[in-house]
């Protein structure tokens, strides 16, 4: 997560990488974080209060291919 107050400085407030196993291995992965759709090169904003309550990741829209 990048600080919205110091975007130009490249300061990260926190960073986390996670791996998710998907079956079948070929799928259109769709993930939402607190109702906001995540895209590969996009950004979403989540506030401090949301982070304190917890961030829910929802991958139920993921569909198998083929």
mmCIF file as Biopython writes it, N, C-alpha, C and O atoms, coordinates in Angstrom:
data_model
#
loop_
_atom_site.group_PDB
_atom_site.id
_atom_site.type_symbol
_atom_site.label_atom_id
_atom_site.label_alt_id
_atom_site.label_comp_id
_atom_site.label_asym_id
_atom_site.label_entity_id
_atom_site.label_seq_id
_atom_site.pdbx_PDB_ins_code
_atom_site.Cartn_x
_atom_site.Cartn_y
_atom_site.Cartn_z
_atom_site.occupancy
_atom_site.B_iso_or_equiv
_atom_site.auth_seq_id
_atom_site.auth_asym_id
_atom_site.pdbx_PDB_model_num
ATOM 1   N N  . UNK A ? 1  ? 0.845   -1.171  0.000   1.0 0.0 1  A 1 
ATOM 2   C CA . UNK A ? 1  ? 0.000   0.000   0.000   1.0 0.0 1  A 1 
ATOM 3   C C  . UNK A ? 1  ? 0.887   1.229   0.000   1.0 0.0 1  A 1 
ATOM 4   O O  . UNK A ? 1  ? 1.865   1.306   0.743   1.0 0.0 1  A 1 
ATOM 5   N N  . UNK A ? 2  ? 0.538   2.176   -0.832  1.0 0.0 2  A 1 
ATOM 6   C CA . UNK A ? 2  ? 1.311   3.401   -0.942  1.0 0.0 2  A 1 
ATOM 7   C C  . UNK A ? 2  ? 0.575   4.535   -0.233  1.0 0.0 2  A 1 
ATOM 8   O O  . UNK A ? 2  ? -0.646  4.652   -0.342  1.0 0.0 2  A 1 
ATOM 9   N N  . UNK A ? 3  ? 1.303   5.349   0.478   1.0 0.0 3  A 1 
ATOM 10  C CA . UNK A ? 3  ? 0.710   6.471   1.186   1.0 0.0 3  A 1 
ATOM 11  C C  . UNK A ? 3  ? 0.092   7.461   0.211   1.0 0.0 3  A 1 
ATOM 12  O O  . UNK A ? 3  ? 0.757   7.896   -0.729  1.0 0.0 3  A 1 
ATOM 13  N N  . UNK A ? 4  ? -1.161  7.821   0.418   1.0 0.0 4  A 1 
ATOM 14  C CA . UNK A ? 4  ? -1.811  8.797   -0.450  1.0 0.0 4  A 1 
ATOM 15  C C  . UNK A ? 4  ? -1.297  10.208  -0.172  1.0 0.0 4  A 1 
ATOM 16  O O  . UNK A ? 4  ? -1.493  11.111  -0.985  1.0 0.0 4  A 1 
ATOM 17  N N  . UNK A ? 5  ? -0.648  10.399  0.958   1.0 0.0 5  A 1 
ATOM 18  C CA . UNK A ? 5  ? -0.108  11.715  1.298   1.0 0.0 5  A 1 
ATOM 19  C C  . UNK A ? 5  ? 1.251   11.977  0.665   1.0 0.0 5  A 1 
ATOM 20  O O  . UNK A ? 5  ? 1.644   13.131  0.495   1.0 0.0 5  A 1 
ATOM 21  N N  . UNK A ? 6  ? 1.969   10.919  0.317   1.0 0.0 6  A 1 
ATOM 22  C CA . UNK A ? 6  ? 3.320   11.075  -0.222  1.0 0.0 6  A 1 
ATOM 23  C C  . UNK A ? 6  ? 3.514   10.168  -1.428  1.0 0.0 6  A 1 
ATOM 24  O O  . UNK A ? 6  ? 4.493   9.425   -1.500  1.0 0.0 6  A 1 
ATOM 25  N N  . UNK A ? 7  ? 2.582   10.226  -2.376  1.0 0.0 7  A 1 
ATOM 26  C CA . UNK A ? 7  ? 2.633   9.360   -3.558  1.0 0.0 7  A 1 
ATOM 27  C C  . UNK A ? 7  ? 3.915   9.577   -4.341  1.0 0.0 7  A 1 
ATOM 28  O O  . UNK A ? 7  ? 4.542   8.617   -4.789  1.0 0.0 7  A 1 
ATOM 29  N N  . UNK A ? 8  ? 4.314   10.841  -4.512  1.0 0.0 8  A 1 
ATOM 30  C CA . UNK A ? 8  ? 5.495   11.149  -5.313  1.0 0.0 8  A 1 
ATOM 31  C C  . UNK A ? 8  ? 6.793   10.674  -4.656  1.0 0.0 8  A 1 
ATOM 32  O O  . UNK A ? 8  ? 7.793   10.472  -5.345  1.0 0.0 8  A 1 
ATOM 33  N N  . UNK A ? 9  ? 6.786   10.493  -3.333  1.0 0.0 9  A 1 
ATOM 34  C CA . UNK A ? 9  ? 7.995   10.072  -2.635  1.0 0.0 9  A 1 
ATOM 35  C C  . UNK A ? 9  ? 8.221   8.569   -2.703  1.0 0.0 9  A 1 
ATOM 36  O O  . UNK A ? 9  ? 9.289   8.088   -2.323  1.0 0.0 9  A 1 
ATOM 37  N N  . UNK A ? 10 ? 7.246   7.831   -3.174  1.0 0.0 10 A 1 
ATOM 38  C CA . UNK A ? 10 ? 7.403   6.382   -3.277  1.0 0.0 10 A 1 
ATOM 39  C C  . UNK A ? 10 ? 7.420   5.680   -1.933  1.0 0.0 10 A 1 
ATOM 40  O O  . UNK A ? 10 ? 8.011   4.608   -1.800  1.0 0.0 10 A 1 
ATOM 41  N N  . UNK A ? 11 ? 6.778   6.271   -0.931  1.0 0.0 11 A 1 
ATOM 42  C CA . UNK A ? 11 ? 6.780   5.687   0.408   1.0 0.0 11 A 1 
ATOM 43  C C  . UNK A ? 11 ? 5.677   4.642   0.517   1.0 0.0 11 A 1 
ATOM 44  O O  . UNK A ? 11 ? 4.521   4.905   0.187   1.0 0.0 11 A 1 
ATOM 45  N N  . UNK A ? 12 ? 6.045   3.469   0.978   1.0 0.0 12 A 1 
ATOM 46  C CA . UNK A ? 12 ? 5.067   2.415   1.198   1.0 0.0 12 A 1 
ATOM 47  C C  . UNK A ? 12 ? 4.757   2.329   2.686   1.0 0.0 12 A 1 
ATOM 48  O O  . UNK A ? 12 ? 5.662   2.226   3.514   1.0 0.0 12 A 1 
ATOM 49  N N  . UNK A ? 13 ? 3.485   2.369   3.014   1.0 0.0 13 A 1 
ATOM 50  C CA . UNK A ? 13 ? 3.064   2.201   4.411   1.0 0.0 13 A 1 
ATOM 51  C C  . UNK A ? 13 ? 3.053   0.735   4.801   1.0 0.0 13 A 1 
ATOM 52  O O  . UNK A ? 13 ? 3.239   0.401   5.971   1.0 0.0 13 A 1 
ATOM 53  N N  . UNK A ? 14 ? 2.840   -0.135  3.839   1.0 0.0 14 A 1 
ATOM 54  C CA . UNK A ? 14 ? 2.802   -1.567  4.108   1.0 0.0 14 A 1 
ATOM 55  C C  . UNK A ? 14 ? 2.820   -2.321  2.800   1.0 0.0 14 A 1 
ATOM 56  O O  . UNK A ? 14 ? 2.412   -1.795  1.765   1.0 0.0 14 A 1 
ATOM 57  N N  . UNK A ? 15 ? 3.285   -3.533  2.845   1.0 0.0 15 A 1 
ATOM 58  C CA . UNK A ? 15 ? 3.357   -4.336  1.625   1.0 0.0 15 A 1 
ATOM 59  C C  . UNK A ? 15 ? 3.109   -5.792  1.980   1.0 0.0 15 A 1 
ATOM 60  O O  . UNK A ? 15 ? 3.617   -6.293  2.983   1.0 0.0 15 A 1 
ATOM 61  N N  . UNK A ? 16 ? 2.323   -6.467  1.149   1.0 0.0 16 A 1 
ATOM 62  C CA . UNK A ? 16 ? 2.006   -7.876  1.396   1.0 0.0 16 A 1 
ATOM 63  C C  . UNK A ? 16 ? 1.787   -8.567  0.066   1.0 0.0 16 A 1 
ATOM 64  O O  . UNK A ? 16 ? 1.073   -8.054  -0.795  1.0 0.0 16 A 1 
ATOM 65  N N  . UNK A ? 17 ? 2.384   -9.702  -0.102  1.0 0.0 17 A 1 
ATOM 66  C CA . UNK A ? 17 ? 2.186   -10.524 -1.293  1.0 0.0 17 A 1 
ATOM 67  C C  . UNK A ? 17 ? 1.506   -11.806 -0.860  1.0 0.0 17 A 1 
ATOM 68  O O  . UNK A ? 17 ? 1.867   -12.403 0.154   1.0 0.0 17 A 1 
ATOM 69  N N  . UNK A ? 18 ? 0.505   -12.231 -1.647  1.0 0.0 18 A 1 
ATOM 70  C CA . UNK A ? 18 ? -0.176  -13.478 -1.311  1.0 0.0 18 A 1 
ATOM 71  C C  . UNK A ? 18 ? -0.354  -14.310 -2.576  1.0 0.0 18 A 1 
ATOM 72  O O  . UNK A ? 18 ? -0.491  -13.774 -3.676  1.0 0.0 18 A 1 
ATOM 73  N N  . UNK A ? 19 ? -0.350  -15.602 -2.402  1.0 0.0 19 A 1 
ATOM 74  C CA . UNK A ? 19 ? -0.592  -16.533 -3.501  1.0 0.0 19 A 1 
ATOM 75  C C  . UNK A ? 19 ? -1.940  -17.199 -3.290  1.0 0.0 19 A 1 
ATOM 76  O O  . UNK A ? 19 ? -2.303  -17.571 -2.174  1.0 0.0 19 A 1 
ATOM 77  N N  . UNK A ? 20 ? -2.673  -17.341 -4.386  1.0 0.0 20 A 1 
ATOM 78  C CA . UNK A ? 20 ? -3.984  -17.980 -4.325  1.0 0.0 20 A 1 
ATOM 79  C C  . UNK A ? 20 ? -4.000  -19.112 -5.344  1.0 0.0 20 A 1 
ATOM 80  O O  . UNK A ? 20 ? -3.780  -18.882 -6.534  1.0 0.0 20 A 1 
ATOM 81  N N  . UNK A ? 21 ? -4.258  -20.326 -4.884  1.0 0.0 21 A 1 
ATOM 82  C CA . UNK A ? 21 ? -4.371  -21.471 -5.789  1.0 0.0 21 A 1 
ATOM 83  C C  . UNK A ? 21 ? -5.765  -21.496 -6.387  1.0 0.0 21 A 1 
ATOM 84  O O  . UNK A ? 21 ? -6.759  -21.375 -5.671  1.0 0.0 21 A 1 
ATOM 85  N N  . UNK A ? 22 ? -5.835  -21.655 -7.702  1.0 0.0 22 A 1 
ATOM 86  C CA . UNK A ? 22 ? -7.105  -21.668 -8.419  1.0 0.0 22 A 1 
ATOM 87  C C  . UNK A ? 22 ? -7.228  -22.975 -9.183  1.0 0.0 22 A 1 
ATOM 88  O O  . UNK A ? 22 ? -6.298  -23.383 -9.879  1.0 0.0 22 A 1 
ATOM 89  N N  . UNK A ? 23 ? -8.360  -23.623 -9.056  1.0 0.0 23 A 1 
ATOM 90  C CA . UNK A ? 23 ? -8.631  -24.839 -9.828  1.0 0.0 23 A 1 
ATOM 91  C C  . UNK A ? 23 ? -9.876  -24.609 -10.667 1.0 0.0 23 A 1 
ATOM 92  O O  . UNK A ? 23 ? -10.859 -24.113 -10.118 1.0 0.0 23 A 1 
ATOM 93  N N  . UNK A ? 24 ? -9.910  -24.923 -11.921 1.0 0.0 24 A 1 
ATOM 94  C CA . UNK A ? 24 ? -8.782  -25.429 -12.704 1.0 0.0 24 A 1 
ATOM 95  C C  . UNK A ? 24 ? -7.705  -24.363 -12.859 1.0 0.0 24 A 1 
ATOM 96  O O  . UNK A ? 24 ? -7.939  -23.186 -12.584 1.0 0.0 24 A 1 
ATOM 97  N N  . UNK A ? 25 ? -6.523  -24.787 -13.303 1.0 0.0 25 A 1 
ATOM 98  C CA . UNK A ? 25 ? -5.383  -23.887 -13.397 1.0 0.0 25 A 1 
ATOM 99  C C  . UNK A ? 25 ? -5.625  -22.743 -14.379 1.0 0.0 25 A 1 
ATOM 100 O O  . UNK A ? 25 ? -5.008  -21.685 -14.247 1.0 0.0 25 A 1 
ATOM 101 N N  . UNK A ? 26 ? -6.503  -22.930 -15.353 1.0 0.0 26 A 1 
ATOM 102 C CA . UNK A ? 26 ? -6.831  -21.883 -16.314 1.0 0.0 26 A 1 
ATOM 103 C C  . UNK A ? 26 ? -8.161  -21.271 -15.923 1.0 0.0 26 A 1 
ATOM 104 O O  . UNK A ? 26 ? -9.195  -21.938 -15.958 1.0 0.0 26 A 1 
ATOM 105 N N  . UNK A ? 27 ? -8.131  -19.996 -15.549 1.0 0.0 27 A 1 
ATOM 106 C CA . UNK A ? 27 ? -9.352  -19.339 -15.094 1.0 0.0 27 A 1 
ATOM 107 C C  . UNK A ? 27 ? -9.247  -17.839 -15.325 1.0 0.0 27 A 1 
ATOM 108 O O  . UNK A ? 27 ? -8.150  -17.281 -15.364 1.0 0.0 27 A 1 
ATOM 109 N N  . UNK A ? 28 ? -10.394 -17.195 -15.478 1.0 0.0 28 A 1 
ATOM 110 C CA . UNK A ? 28 ? -10.476 -15.735 -15.475 1.0 0.0 28 A 1 
ATOM 111 C C  . UNK A ? 28 ? -10.646 -15.328 -14.015 1.0 0.0 28 A 1 
ATOM 112 O O  . UNK A ? 28 ? -11.719 -15.492 -13.436 1.0 0.0 28 A 1 
ATOM 113 N N  . UNK A ? 29 ? -9.584  -14.802 -13.433 1.0 0.0 29 A 1 
ATOM 114 C CA . UNK A ? 29 ? -9.611  -14.486 -12.006 1.0 0.0 29 A 1 
ATOM 115 C C  . UNK A ? 29 ? -10.169 -13.081 -11.802 1.0 0.0 29 A 1 
ATOM 116 O O  . UNK A ? 29 ? -9.681  -12.114 -12.386 1.0 0.0 29 A 1 
ATOM 117 N N  . UNK A ? 30 ? -11.183 -12.987 -10.975 1.0 0.0 30 A 1 
ATOM 118 C CA . UNK A ? 30 ? -11.804 -11.713 -10.627 1.0 0.0 30 A 1 
ATOM 119 C C  . UNK A ? 30 ? -11.803 -11.622 -9.106  1.0 0.0 30 A 1 
ATOM 120 O O  . UNK A ? 30 ? -12.381 -12.469 -8.425  1.0 0.0 30 A 1 
ATOM 121 N N  . UNK A ? 31 ? -11.153 -10.593 -8.579  1.0 0.0 31 A 1 
ATOM 122 C CA . UNK A ? 31 ? -11.060 -10.426 -7.131  1.0 0.0 31 A 1 
ATOM 123 C C  . UNK A ? 31 ? -11.533 -9.025  -6.753  1.0 0.0 31 A 1 
ATOM 124 O O  . UNK A ? 31 ? -11.195 -8.040  -7.409  1.0 0.0 31 A 1 
ATOM 125 N N  . UNK A ? 32 ? -12.308 -8.958  -5.701  1.0 0.0 32 A 1 
ATOM 126 C CA . UNK A ? 32 ? -12.780 -7.690  -5.152  1.0 0.0 32 A 1 
ATOM 127 C C  . UNK A ? 32 ? -12.192 -7.512  -3.763  1.0 0.0 32 A 1 
ATOM 128 O O  . UNK A ? 32 ? -12.100 -8.476  -3.002  1.0 0.0 32 A 1 
ATOM 129 N N  . UNK A ? 33 ? -11.792 -6.287  -3.419  1.0 0.0 33 A 1 
ATOM 130 C CA . UNK A ? 33 ? -11.349 -5.937  -2.071  1.0 0.0 33 A 1 
ATOM 131 C C  . UNK A ? 33 ? -12.357 -4.954  -1.507  1.0 0.0 33 A 1 
ATOM 132 O O  . UNK A ? 33 ? -12.457 -3.819  -1.972  1.0 0.0 33 A 1 
ATOM 133 N N  . UNK A ? 34 ? -13.098 -5.388  -0.511  1.0 0.0 34 A 1 
ATOM 134 C CA . UNK A ? 34 ? -14.172 -4.574  0.082   1.0 0.0 34 A 1 
ATOM 135 C C  . UNK A ? 34 ? -15.096 -4.006  -0.995  1.0 0.0 34 A 1 
ATOM 136 O O  . UNK A ? 34 ? -15.484 -2.839  -0.941  1.0 0.0 34 A 1 
ATOM 137 N N  . UNK A ? 35 ? -15.439 -4.839  -1.965  1.0 0.0 35 A 1 
ATOM 138 C CA . UNK A ? 35 ? -16.404 -4.453  -2.994  1.0 0.0 35 A 1 
ATOM 139 C C  . UNK A ? 35 ? -15.820 -3.712  -4.176  1.0 0.0 35 A 1 
ATOM 140 O O  . UNK A ? 35 ? -16.555 -3.401  -5.113  1.0 0.0 35 A 1 
ATOM 141 N N  . UNK A ? 36 ? -14.529 -3.414  -4.175  1.0 0.0 36 A 1 
ATOM 142 C CA . UNK A ? 36 ? -13.898 -2.720  -5.296  1.0 0.0 36 A 1 
ATOM 143 C C  . UNK A ? 36 ? -13.093 -3.724  -6.112  1.0 0.0 36 A 1 
ATOM 144 O O  . UNK A ? 36 ? -12.251 -4.443  -5.573  1.0 0.0 36 A 1 
ATOM 145 N N  . UNK A ? 37 ? -13.360 -3.769  -7.424  1.0 0.0 37 A 1 
ATOM 146 C CA . UNK A ? 37 ? -12.702 -4.745  -8.286  1.0 0.0 37 A 1 
ATOM 147 C C  . UNK A ? 37 ? -11.221 -4.420  -8.445  1.0 0.0 37 A 1 
ATOM 148 O O  . UNK A ? 37 ? -10.851 -3.284  -8.744  1.0 0.0 37 A 1 
ATOM 149 N N  . UNK A ? 38 ? -10.380 -5.430  -8.240  1.0 0.0 38 A 1 
ATOM 150 C CA . UNK A ? 38 ? -8.940  -5.277  -8.420  1.0 0.0 38 A 1 
ATOM 151 C C  . UNK A ? 38 ? -8.584  -5.583  -9.864  1.0 0.0 38 A 1 
ATOM 152 O O  . UNK A ? 38 ? -9.058  -6.569  -10.429 1.0 0.0 38 A 1 
ATOM 153 N N  . UNK A ? 39 ? -7.759  -4.750  -10.458 1.0 0.0 39 A 1 
ATOM 154 C CA . UNK A ? 39 ? -7.245  -4.994  -11.803 1.0 0.0 39 A 1 
ATOM 155 C C  . UNK A ? 39 ? -5.727  -4.966  -11.737 1.0 0.0 39 A 1 
ATOM 156 O O  . UNK A ? 39 ? -5.151  -4.335  -10.851 1.0 0.0 39 A 1 
ATOM 157 N N  . UNK A ? 40 ? -5.079  -5.650  -12.673 1.0 0.0 40 A 1 
ATOM 158 C CA . UNK A ? 40 ? -3.638  -5.873  -12.608 1.0 0.0 40 A 1 
ATOM 159 C C  . UNK A ? 40 ? -2.838  -4.585  -12.423 1.0 0.0 40 A 1 
ATOM 160 O O  . UNK A ? 40 ? -1.991  -4.513  -11.533 1.0 0.0 40 A 1 
ATOM 161 N N  . UNK A ? 41 ? -3.087  -3.586  -13.231 1.0 0.0 41 A 1 
ATOM 162 C CA . UNK A ? 41 ? -2.300  -2.358  -13.157 1.0 0.0 41 A 1 
ATOM 163 C C  . UNK A ? 41 ? -3.095  -1.178  -12.613 1.0 0.0 41 A 1 
ATOM 164 O O  . UNK A ? 41 ? -2.711  -0.025  -12.808 1.0 0.0 41 A 1 
ATOM 165 N N  . UNK A ? 42 ? -4.204  -1.462  -11.932 1.0 0.0 42 A 1 
ATOM 166 C CA . UNK A ? 42 ? -5.041  -0.396  -11.399 1.0 0.0 42 A 1 
ATOM 167 C C  . UNK A ? 42 ? -4.792  -0.165  -9.918  1.0 0.0 42 A 1 
ATOM 168 O O  . UNK A ? 42 ? -4.082  -0.929  -9.264  1.0 0.0 42 A 1 
ATOM 169 N N  . UNK A ? 43 ? -5.384  0.893   -9.404  1.0 0.0 43 A 1 
ATOM 170 C CA . UNK A ? 43 ? -5.256  1.227   -7.989  1.0 0.0 43 A 1 
ATOM 171 C C  . UNK A ? 43 ? -6.639  1.379   -7.387  1.0 0.0 43 A 1 
ATOM 172 O O  . UNK A ? 43 ? -7.571  1.823   -8.057  1.0 0.0 43 A 1 
ATOM 173 N N  . UNK A ? 44 ? -6.771  1.013   -6.134  1.0 0.0 44 A 1 
ATOM 174 C CA . UNK A ? 44 ? -7.994  1.295   -5.386  1.0 0.0 44 A 1 
ATOM 175 C C  . UNK A ? 44 ? -7.588  1.992   -4.104  1.0 0.0 44 A 1 
ATOM 176 O O  . UNK A ? 44 ? -6.455  1.851   -3.642  1.0 0.0 44 A 1 
ATOM 177 N N  . UNK A ? 45 ? -8.505  2.737   -3.536  1.0 0.0 45 A 1 
ATOM 178 C CA . UNK A ? 45 ? -8.234  3.424   -2.277  1.0 0.0 45 A 1 
ATOM 179 C C  . UNK A ? 45 ? -9.091  2.813   -1.179  1.0 0.0 45 A 1 
ATOM 180 O O  . UNK A ? 45 ? -10.307 2.679   -1.314  1.0 0.0 45 A 1 
ATOM 181 N N  . UNK A ? 46 ? -8.428  2.449   -0.096  1.0 0.0 46 A 1 
ATOM 182 C CA . UNK A ? 46 ? -9.107  1.963   1.094   1.0 0.0 46 A 1 
ATOM 183 C C  . UNK A ? 46 ? -8.632  2.820   2.258   1.0 0.0 46 A 1 
ATOM 184 O O  . UNK A ? 46 ? -7.433  3.050   2.415   1.0 0.0 46 A 1 
ATOM 185 N N  . UNK A ? 47 ? -9.561  3.288   3.065   1.0 0.0 47 A 1 
ATOM 186 C CA . UNK A ? 47 ? -9.227  4.184   4.163   1.0 0.0 47 A 1 
ATOM 187 C C  . UNK A ? 47 ? -8.706  3.465   5.389   1.0 0.0 47 A 1 
ATOM 188 O O  . UNK A ? 47 ? -8.746  2.238   5.485   1.0 0.0 47 A 1 
ATOM 189 N N  . UNK A ? 48 ? -8.217  4.259   6.319   1.0 0.0 48 A 1 
ATOM 190 C CA . UNK A ? 48 ? -7.666  3.715   7.565   1.0 0.0 48 A 1 
ATOM 191 C C  . UNK A ? 48 ? -8.732  2.964   8.347   1.0 0.0 48 A 1 
ATOM 192 O O  . UNK A ? 48 ? -8.459  1.903   8.908   1.0 0.0 48 A 1 
ATOM 193 N N  . UNK A ? 49 ? -9.949  3.507   8.389   1.0 0.0 49 A 1 
ATOM 194 C CA . UNK A ? 49 ? -11.010 2.831   9.135   1.0 0.0 49 A 1 
ATOM 195 C C  . UNK A ? 49 ? -11.333 1.472   8.527   1.0 0.0 49 A 1 
ATOM 196 O O  . UNK A ? 49 ? -11.581 0.513   9.257   1.0 0.0 49 A 1 
ATOM 197 N N  . UNK A ? 50 ? -11.333 1.375   7.183   1.0 0.0 50 A 1 
ATOM 198 C CA . UNK A ? 50 ? -11.566 0.081   6.530   1.0 0.0 50 A 1 
ATOM 199 C C  . UNK A ? 50 ? -10.448 -0.896  6.880   1.0 0.0 50 A 1 
ATOM 200 O O  . UNK A ? 50 ? -10.708 -2.065  7.162   1.0 0.0 50 A 1 
ATOM 201 N N  . UNK A ? 51 ? -9.216  -0.423  6.862   1.0 0.0 51 A 1 
ATOM 202 C CA . UNK A ? 51 ? -8.083  -1.301  7.166   1.0 0.0 51 A 1 
ATOM 203 C C  . UNK A ? 51 ? -8.149  -1.786  8.610   1.0 0.0 51 A 1 
ATOM 204 O O  . UNK A ? 51 ? -7.823  -2.939  8.893   1.0 0.0 51 A 1 
ATOM 205 N N  . UNK A ? 52 ? -8.567  -0.919  9.519   1.0 0.0 52 A 1 
ATOM 206 C CA . UNK A ? 52 ? -8.672  -1.321  10.921  1.0 0.0 52 A 1 
ATOM 207 C C  . UNK A ? 52 ? -9.747  -2.381  11.119  1.0 0.0 52 A 1 
ATOM 208 O O  . UNK A ? 52 ? -9.580  -3.295  11.926  1.0 0.0 52 A 1 
ATOM 209 N N  . UNK A ? 53 ? -10.861 -2.261  10.374  1.0 0.0 53 A 1 
ATOM 210 C CA . UNK A ? 53 ? -11.938 -3.257  10.491  1.0 0.0 53 A 1 
ATOM 211 C C  . UNK A ? 53 ? -11.591 -4.542  9.752   1.0 0.0 53 A 1 
ATOM 212 O O  . UNK A ? 53 ? -12.111 -5.609  10.078  1.0 0.0 53 A 1 
ATOM 213 N N  . UNK A ? 54 ? -10.715 -4.443  8.761   1.0 0.0 54 A 1 
ATOM 214 C CA . UNK A ? 54 ? -10.316 -5.604  7.979   1.0 0.0 54 A 1 
ATOM 215 C C  . UNK A ? 54 ? -10.716 -5.455  6.530   1.0 0.0 54 A 1 
ATOM 216 O O  . UNK A ? 54 ? -11.731 -4.832  6.218   1.0 0.0 54 A 1 
ATOM 217 N N  . UNK A ? 55 ? -9.921  -6.023  5.648   1.0 0.0 55 A 1 
ATOM 218 C CA . UNK A ? 55 ? -10.180 -5.978  4.208   1.0 0.0 55 A 1 
ATOM 219 C C  . UNK A ? 55 ? -10.578 -7.376  3.767   1.0 0.0 55 A 1 
ATOM 220 O O  . UNK A ? 55 ? -9.861  -8.346  4.012   1.0 0.0 55 A 1 
ATOM 221 N N  . UNK A ? 56 ? -11.720 -7.468  3.121   1.0 0.0 56 A 1 
ATOM 222 C CA . UNK A ? 56 ? -12.228 -8.763  2.668   1.0 0.0 56 A 1 
ATOM 223 C C  . UNK A ? 56 ? -11.947 -8.915  1.182   1.0 0.0 56 A 1 
ATOM 224 O O  . UNK A ? 56 ? -12.331 -8.063  0.380   1.0 0.0 56 A 1 
ATOM 225 N N  . UNK A ? 57 ? -11.273 -10.004 0.814   1.0 0.0 57 A 1 
ATOM 226 C CA . UNK A ? 57 ? -11.023 -10.335 -0.578  1.0 0.0 57 A 1 
ATOM 227 C C  . UNK A ? 57 ? -12.040 -11.366 -1.019  1.0 0.0 57 A 1 
ATOM 228 O O  . UNK A ? 57 ? -12.211 -12.393 -0.362  1.0 0.0 57 A 1 
ATOM 229 N N  . UNK A ? 58 ? -12.718 -11.103 -2.129  1.0 0.0 58 A 1 
ATOM 230 C CA . UNK A ? 58 ? -13.783 -11.979 -2.630  1.0 0.0 58 A 1 
ATOM 231 C C  . UNK A ? 58 ? -13.448 -12.395 -4.055  1.0 0.0 58 A 1 
ATOM 232 O O  . UNK A ? 58 ? -13.403 -11.558 -4.957  1.0 0.0 58 A 1 
ATOM 233 N N  . UNK A ? 59 ? -13.216 -13.674 -4.253  1.0 0.0 59 A 1 
ATOM 234 C CA . UNK A ? 59 ? -12.907 -14.191 -5.581  1.0 0.0 59 A 1 
ATOM 235 C C  . UNK A ? 59 ? -14.037 -15.029 -6.162  1.0 0.0 59 A 1 
ATOM 236 O O  . UNK A ? 59 ? -13.804 -15.836 -7.061  1.0 0.0 59 A 1 
ATOM 237 N N  . UNK A ? 60 ? -15.256 -14.851 -5.663  1.0 0.0 60 A 1 
ATOM 238 C CA . UNK A ? 60 ? -16.370 -15.693 -6.111  1.0 0.0 60 A 1 
ATOM 239 C C  . UNK A ? 60 ? -16.766 -15.462 -7.565  1.0 0.0 60 A 1 
ATOM 240 O O  . UNK A ? 60 ? -17.470 -16.287 -8.148  1.0 0.0 60 A 1 
ATOM 241 N N  . UNK A ? 61 ? -16.318 -14.337 -8.169  1.0 0.0 61 A 1 
ATOM 242 C CA . UNK A ? 61 ? -16.650 -14.081 -9.572  1.0 0.0 61 A 1 
ATOM 243 C C  . UNK A ? 61 ? -15.677 -14.759 -10.525 1.0 0.0 61 A 1 
ATOM 244 O O  . UNK A ? 61 ? -15.838 -14.639 -11.739 1.0 0.0 61 A 1 
ATOM 245 N N  . UNK A ? 62 ? -14.667 -15.473 -10.016 1.0 0.0 62 A 1 
ATOM 246 C CA . UNK A ? 62 ? -13.691 -16.174 -10.849 1.0 0.0 62 A 1 
ATOM 247 C C  . UNK A ? 62 ? -14.374 -17.308 -11.608 1.0 0.0 62 A 1 
ATOM 248 O O  . UNK A ? 62 ? -15.142 -18.081 -11.034 1.0 0.0 62 A 1 
ATOM 249 N N  . UNK A ? 63 ? -14.084 -17.397 -12.906 1.0 0.0 63 A 1 
ATOM 250 C CA . UNK A ? 63 ? -14.712 -18.412 -13.758 1.0 0.0 63 A 1 
ATOM 251 C C  . UNK A ? 63 ? -13.657 -19.274 -14.447 1.0 0.0 63 A 1 
ATOM 252 O O  . UNK A ? 63 ? -12.654 -18.744 -14.924 1.0 0.0 63 A 1 
ATOM 253 N N  . UNK A ? 64 ? -13.864 -20.612 -14.512 1.0 0.0 64 A 1 
ATOM 254 C CA . UNK A ? 64 ? -12.926 -21.462 -15.237 1.0 0.0 64 A 1 
ATOM 255 C C  . UNK A ? 64 ? -13.011 -21.207 -16.739 1.0 0.0 64 A 1 
ATOM 256 O O  . UNK A ? 64 ? -14.064 -20.834 -17.256 1.0 0.0 64 A 1 
ATOM 257 N N  . UNK A ? 65 ? -11.889 -21.411 -17.436 1.0 0.0 65 A 1 
ATOM 258 C CA . UNK A ? 65 ? -11.863 -21.254 -18.888 1.0 0.0 65 A 1 
ATOM 259 C C  . UNK A ? 65 ? -11.863 -22.612 -19.556 1.0 0.0 65 A 1 
ATOM 260 O O  . UNK A ? 65 ? -11.362 -23.589 -18.999 1.0 0.0 65 A 1 
ATOM 261 N N  . UNK A ? 66 ? -12.424 -22.669 -20.746 1.0 0.0 66 A 1 
ATOM 262 C CA . UNK A ? 66 ? -12.351 -23.890 -21.546 1.0 0.0 66 A 1 
ATOM 263 C C  . UNK A ? 66 ? -13.373 -24.904 -21.273 1.0 0.0 66 A 1 
ATOM 264 O O  . UNK A ? 66 ? -13.379 -25.960 -21.906 1.0 0.0 66 A 1 
#
